[in-house]
Amino acid sequence: MKQKRLLIFTLITVLVLGLGIGIAVFTRVPIPMGVENQLRVYTRNKPDAEVTIAVITPEETEITACGHDGVAIPVPDRFYEIGDLTKTFTGAIAARAVEDGKLSPNEWIAELLPISRAVYSPTVFELLTHSSAYADYAPGISGNDLTDKNPYTGISANNLVGQMRSFKLTYEPPYYYSYSNFGAAAAGAVISQVYDVDFYSILTIFAQEELGLRHTFVSLEKSVEHGWVWKDTDAYLASDGLTSTIGDMVAYARLYLNGEQSYLSLAAMPMVEINAENSCGYFWNVWNSGNVIWHAGETGHYASFLLIDRDRGIAVILLSNYGNDRYGSVQDIGTAIYAGLIEKESE
């Protein structure tokens, strides 16, 4: 197994250092005036900001970037951590396992992991749809810990299982939607157990070989400025572990728009209601009106957003080398860009 991990890590290093990031050449995204102001405010106090925006329509793919104070800059040839967007990869892997008959959504995780049902055991389905009743973060971690240093590193699948054994249920079923990084990490542990392969290897091979995203990887060393460093044994890389490029995120969005892989369509189905506007698929947020899926991500120094409208053939992607703050969020900016596209379409 160690040789397999070393081989994968060597492959990633060669891809990163030898091939470069390899984004294609696109045309400039027309940013609506109101969104330009949002970008200006968001980047005003970020002197080295690099926010890259891509828009896919049935006619073309457009890309642009802005820096400090919203000023247009050349599209940077760089890596971004995509944070919680990693969960959509984990959900897609699970959907593939379901289609292949390797994993049953209705199976109790106590039947797959060494925990006792006498303590608490959600189903696989509940893990994948944020309805497991597990907490948002790992014990001892909060949202305030999302700094340049990775708060999740050093928490292995074995550590995670130990934390599951001590879980005390705080409310009675049925379990409603409640966003859980802990649950996403648990889903990674379940998938690893099913395939009898470490999740780092599963995630890397899935992203690079199955999906063809050659510049999407887990950073096991300081690959990006202010980036999180992971160990290949970390359980939470199933929740937040991937680094990628705008080119790969465009290709990822197109996979969902093309609809050729049935397991991706399964992962994007609405399954558990979040609120009046959204439901949850296998870690995807799904609008209750229209065939739209989306997810946002954030690490200590990066933020990401991906929205895919499969009926209209539209996708909006934002990658930022700064997190969200009181000056704005890439989710709000991305949603505003999408709204502008729909408004323009209806004119």
PEQUIDA-V158725 format. One record per residue. RES is the residue in three letters. PHI is phi in degrees with one decimal (NA if undefined). PSI is psi as a letter, one per 40 degrees, with the letter a starting at -180 (999 if undefined). Layout:
# PEQUIDA-V158725
<<RES/PHI/PSI> <RES/PHI/PSI>>
This chain:
# PEQUIDA-V158725
<<MET/NA/d> <LYS/-63.1/d> <GLN/-63.8/d> <LYS/-64.6/d> <ARG/-64.9/d> <LEU/-62.7/d> <LEU/-61.8/d> <ILE/-64.7/d> <PHE/-64.2/d> <THR/-62.9/d> <LEU/-59.0/d> <ILE/-63.2/d> <THR/-60.7/d> <VAL/-62.5/d> <LEU/-64.0/d> <VAL/-70.2/d> <LEU/-86.4/d> <GLY/-91.1/d> <LEU/-101.1/e> <GLY/75.6/a> <ILE/-82.2/d> <GLY/69.1/f> <ILE/-80.2/i> <ALA/-82.4/i> <VAL/-96.5/h> <PHE/-122.6/i> <THR/-93.8/i> <ARG/-74.5/h> <VAL/-73.8/h> <PRO/-77.0/h> <ILE/-93.0/h> <PRO/-58.9/i> <MET/-55.4/d> <GLY/-62.4/d> <VAL/-72.3/d> <GLU/-57.2/d> <ASN/-67.5/d> <GLN/-59.2/d> <LEU/-65.3/d> <ARG/-63.0/d> <VAL/-66.8/d> <TYR/-62.4/d> <THR/-98.1/e> <ARG/-59.2/d> <ASN/-103.0/f> <LYS/-126.3/g> <PRO/-62.0/d> <ASP/-111.0/f> <ALA/-63.2/i> <GLU/-139.4/g> <VAL/-105.1/h> <THR/-106.3/h> <ILE/-125.2/h> <ALA/-125.4/i> <VAL/-129.2/h> <ILE/-107.1/h> <THR/-128.4/i> <PRO/-59.9/d> <GLU/-86.8/d> <GLU/-164.5/i> <THR/-116.5/h> <GLU/-121.5/i> <ILE/-144.2/i> <THR/-151.3/i> <ALA/-149.3/i> <CYS/-134.8/i> <GLY/-115.9/a> <HIS/-56.8/h> <ASP/64.0/f> <GLY/75.3/e> <VAL/-72.9/h> <ALA/-63.7/h> <ILE/-131.6/i> <PRO/-58.6/i> <VAL/-60.6/h> <PRO/-72.2/i> <ASP/-92.4/g> <ARG/-146.6/i> <PHE/-97.3/i> <TYR/-128.3/i> <GLU/-73.1/h> <ILE/-104.0/e> <GLY/54.1/b> <ASP/-65.3/e> <LEU/-60.0/d> <THR/-57.3/d> <LYS/-58.6/d> <THR/-68.4/d> <PHE/-69.2/d> <THR/-61.8/d> <GLY/-63.6/d> <ALA/-67.7/d> <ILE/-61.9/d> <ALA/-62.8/d> <ALA/-62.6/d> <ARG/-62.6/d> <ALA/-64.7/d> <VAL/-64.4/d> <GLU/-62.0/d> <ASP/-81.3/e> <GLY/77.5/e> <LYS/-84.9/d> <LEU/-140.1/h> <SER/-107.9/h> <PRO/-59.2/d> <ASN/-88.3/e> <GLU/-76.6/h> <TRP/-72.7/h> <ILE/-68.8/e> <ALA/-64.6/e> <GLU/-82.7/e> <LEU/-114.9/d> <LEU/-116.2/i> <PRO/-76.7/g> <ILE/-125.4/i> <SER/-97.1/h> <ARG/-68.0/e> <ALA/-68.7/d> <VAL/-85.1/c> <TYR/-176.7/h> <SER/-145.8/h> <PRO/-73.4/i> <THR/-88.1/i> <VAL/-58.8/d> <PHE/-58.4/d> <GLU/-66.2/d> <LEU/-63.1/d> <LEU/-73.7/e> <THR/-114.3/f> <HIS/54.3/f> <SER/-125.8/f> <SER/-89.1/e> <ALA/76.2/e> <TYR/-72.6/i> <ALA/-70.2/i> <ASP/-63.8/d> <TYR/-109.8/i> <ALA/-67.7/i> <PRO/-53.9/h> <GLY/87.5/e> <ILE/-118.7/i> <SER/-134.6/i> <GLY/-60.9/d> <ASN/-72.8/e> <ASP/-90.0/e> <LEU/-82.5/g> <THR/-111.7/a> <ASP/-60.2/d> <LYS/-87.0/h> <ASN/-67.8/h> <PRO/-76.5/e> <TYR/-95.4/e> <THR/-69.1/i> <GLY/94.4/e> <ILE/-95.9/h> <SER/-84.5/i> <ALA/-61.0/d> <ASN/-64.9/d> <ASN/-59.9/d> <LEU/-62.3/d> <VAL/-61.3/d> <GLY/-61.1/d> <GLN/-68.3/d> <MET/-62.4/d> <ARG/-64.6/d> <SER/-98.6/e> <PHE/-68.0/h> <LYS/-114.0/h> <LEU/-70.0/h> <THR/-100.3/e> <TYR/-150.6/i> <GLU/-85.5/i> <PRO/-66.5/i> <PRO/-75.1/i> <TYR/-92.9/h> <TYR/-95.9/i> <TYR/-59.7/h> <SER/-152.9/h> <TYR/-55.8/h> <SER/-143.5/h> <ASN/-66.2/d> <PHE/-58.7/d> <GLY/-65.3/d> <ALA/-67.2/d> <ALA/-63.1/d> <ALA/-63.3/d> <ALA/-62.0/d> <GLY/-62.3/d> <ALA/-64.5/d> <VAL/-64.3/d> <ILE/-62.1/d> <SER/-60.5/d> <GLN/-66.1/d> <VAL/-63.1/d> <TYR/-91.1/e> <ASP/56.5/f> <VAL/-138.5/i> <ASP/-61.1/i> <PHE/-69.0/d> <TYR/-56.0/d> <SER/-66.5/d> <ILE/-60.1/d> <LEU/-65.1/d> <THR/-64.6/d> <ILE/-65.8/d> <PHE/-62.8/d> <ALA/-65.9/d> <GLN/-86.5/d> <GLU/-96.3/d> <GLU/-68.7/d> <LEU/-94.4/e> <GLY/76.5/f> <LEU/-94.4/g> <ARG/-71.0/e> <HIS/-114.7/f> <THR/-115.4/h> <PHE/-157.9/i> <VAL/-93.5/h> <SER/-82.3/h> <LEU/-95.9/e> <GLU/-148.3/i> <LYS/-73.0/g> <SER/-83.9/d> <VAL/-128.4/i> <GLU/-61.1/h> <HIS/61.0/e> <GLY/-83.4/i> <TRP/-82.5/h> <VAL/-104.5/h> <TRP/-113.5/i> <LYS/-102.1/i> <ASP/-71.0/e> <THR/-99.5/e> <ASP/-69.7/h> <ALA/-71.9/d> <TYR/-79.6/e> <LEU/-67.0/e> <ALA/-69.5/e> <SER/-99.2/d> <ASP/-141.9/e> <GLY/-86.5/e> <LEU/-90.4/i> <THR/-115.6/i> <SER/-152.2/a> <THR/-129.4/i> <ILE/-64.9/d> <GLY/-62.9/d> <ASP/-68.4/d> <MET/-69.5/d> <VAL/-63.3/d> <ALA/-63.8/d> <TYR/-62.8/d> <ALA/-60.5/d> <ARG/-64.4/d> <LEU/-60.1/d> <TYR/-73.9/d> <LEU/-68.0/d> <ASN/-70.8/d> <GLY/66.7/f> <GLU/-81.4/d> <GLN/-92.9/h> <SER/-64.8/d> <TYR/-70.3/d> <LEU/-69.1/d> <SER/-65.4/d> <LEU/-62.1/d> <ALA/-61.7/d> <ALA/-93.9/e> <MET/-75.3/i> <PRO/-70.7/h> <MET/-127.1/d> <VAL/-128.1/h> <GLU/-72.3/h> <ILE/-92.0/d> <ASN/-158.2/a> <ALA/-64.2/d> <GLU/-98.3/d> <ASN/-129.9/i> <SER/-124.4/i> <CYS/-121.6/h> <GLY/-96.1/a> <TYR/-77.9/g> <PHE/73.1/e> <TRP/-82.4/i> <ASN/-84.3/h> <VAL/-127.0/h> <TRP/-66.6/h> <ASN/-71.9/d> <SER/-113.5/h> <GLY/91.4/i> <ASN/-91.1/g> <VAL/-118.3/h> <ILE/-118.8/i> <TRP/-156.5/i> <HIS/-158.6/i> <ALA/-116.1/i> <GLY/-145.2/i> <GLU/-157.0/h> <THR/-117.2/a> <GLY/-64.8/d> <HIS/-135.5/e> <TYR/-139.8/i> <ALA/-142.1/i> <SER/-144.6/i> <PHE/-154.1/h> <LEU/-138.4/h> <LEU/-125.8/h> <ILE/-129.9/h> <ASP/-101.6/h> <ARG/-76.0/d> <ASP/-72.8/d> <ARG/-90.9/e> <GLY/72.2/f> <ILE/-116.8/i> <ALA/-140.9/i> <VAL/-127.0/h> <ILE/-130.4/h> <LEU/-128.4/h> <LEU/-128.5/h> <SER/-128.7/i> <ASN/-89.1/e> <TYR/-132.1/i> <GLY/-77.3/i> <ASN/-81.0/i> <ASP/-153.3/a> <ARG/-67.5/e> <TYR/-89.5/e> <GLY/147.3/i> <SER/-136.9/i> <VAL/-67.9/d> <GLN/-64.7/d> <ASP/-63.7/d> <ILE/-66.1/d> <GLY/-63.8/d> <THR/-64.7/d> <ALA/-67.1/d> <ILE/-62.7/d> <TYR/-62.0/d> <ALA/-60.4/d> <GLY/-64.5/d> <LEU/-65.0/d> <ILE/-67.4/d> <GLU/-63.3/d> <LYS/-65.3/d> <GLU/-65.0/d> <SER/-85.1/e> <GLU/-72.1/999>>
